[in-house]
């Protein structure tokens, strides 16, 4: 059950026309706006969490002086990507 309303937003006629042009068959403007807002909220959450991890990592480095060499980090990330690609191709 929905209990809140997102405020109406006035937009230029061209933006509204562009929006109407990309709606999928059977999709309503309300559904499109809701999905877009949900994606934007999730994106902001991911950004905020990432920034917090960065700040925490920097604070740890400044406190301890211990860091992981960039080559090690990149190597680990490359291995993760390779493993994921391999799983997806199966």
C-alpha positions as CSV (number, residue, x, y, z in Angstrom):
1,X,0.0,0.0,0.0
2,X,1.4,3.3,-1.0
3,X,1.4,6.0,1.7
4,X,3.3,8.9,0.2
5,X,3.2,11.0,-2.9
6,X,6.2,12.4,-4.9
7,X,5.6,16.0,-5.7
8,X,4.6,17.0,-9.2
9,X,7.4,18.3,-11.3
10,X,6.9,20.8,-14.1
11,X,9.0,20.1,-17.2
12,X,9.4,21.5,-20.6
13,X,7.1,20.2,-23.2
14,X,9.9,18.6,-25.2
15,X,11.1,16.6,-22.2
16,X,7.5,15.3,-21.6
17,X,7.3,14.4,-25.3
18,X,10.7,12.6,-25.1
19,X,9.5,10.7,-22.0
20,X,6.2,9.7,-23.7
21,X,8.2,8.5,-26.7
22,X,10.3,6.0,-24.6
23,X,7.5,4.5,-22.5
24,X,7.2,0.8,-23.2
25,X,3.9,-0.6,-24.4
26,X,1.5,-0.7,-21.4
27,X,3.9,1.3,-19.2
28,X,2.5,4.3,-17.4
29,X,4.2,7.5,-16.7
30,X,3.8,6.8,-13.0
31,X,5.5,3.4,-13.3
32,X,8.4,5.0,-15.2
33,X,8.8,7.8,-12.7
34,X,8.7,5.4,-9.8
35,X,11.3,3.0,-11.3
36,X,13.5,6.0,-12.2
37,X,13.3,7.4,-8.6
38,X,14.1,3.9,-7.1
39,X,17.2,3.5,-9.4
40,X,18.4,7.0,-8.4
41,X,17.9,6.3,-4.7
42,X,19.8,3.1,-5.0
43,X,22.6,4.8,-7.0
44,X,22.9,7.4,-4.3
45,X,23.1,4.8,-1.6
46,X,25.9,3.0,-3.4
47,X,27.7,6.3,-3.9
48,X,27.3,7.1,-0.2
49,X,28.5,3.7,0.9
50,X,31.5,3.8,-1.4
51,X,32.5,7.2,-0.1
52,X,32.2,6.0,3.5
53,X,34.4,3.0,2.8
54,X,36.9,5.3,1.1
55,X,37.0,7.6,4.1
56,X,37.4,4.6,6.5
57,X,40.2,3.2,4.4
58,X,42.0,6.5,4.3
59,X,41.6,7.0,8.1
60,X,43.0,3.5,8.6
61,X,46.0,4.2,6.4
62,X,46.6,7.6,8.1
63,X,46.4,5.8,11.5
64,X,48.6,2.8,10.7
65,X,50.6,3.8,7.6
66,X,49.8,0.4,6.2
67,X,48.4,0.1,2.6
68,X,48.0,-2.4,-0.1
69,X,50.0,-1.8,-3.3
70,X,47.9,-0.8,-6.3
71,X,49.3,-3.7,-8.3
72,X,48.0,-6.2,-5.7
73,X,44.5,-4.6,-5.7
74,X,44.3,-4.5,-9.5
75,X,45.4,-8.1,-9.7
76,X,42.8,-9.2,-7.2
77,X,40.1,-7.3,-9.1
78,X,41.2,-8.8,-12.5
79,X,40.9,-12.3,-11.0
80,X,37.4,-11.5,-9.7
81,X,36.4,-10.2,-13.1
82,X,37.8,-13.3,-14.9
83,X,36.0,-15.6,-12.5
84,X,32.7,-13.8,-13.0
85,X,33.1,-13.8,-16.8
86,X,33.8,-17.5,-16.7
87,X,30.7,-18.2,-14.6
88,X,28.5,-16.1,-16.8
89,X,29.7,-17.9,-20.0
90,X,28.7,-21.3,-18.6
